[in-house]
């Protein structure tokens, strides 16, 4: 994990995501998930590109099942963009960086 992407816990989810003043991209993932490993470098690249415009975090669904369940995560990887504490976009599965940028950047 890079300096641009932090790992969430149940204790940090509310303060880091729901109360953030910036849009927050949450990568719901698991260690055993192959597609999650495919999307990880894309998530890192987005975090680097967006810099201070948005926050990018990861949430391991095995470590924090309560949050994954609350947001109806049935498949991983799932990327969700939160703005003002609300989910505004969701992408399930692996997608190219360019299509993720098109989907998420209008919210910045």
Order of alpha helices (4+ residues) and beta strands (2+ residues): beta-alpha-beta-alpha-beta-alpha-beta-beta-alpha
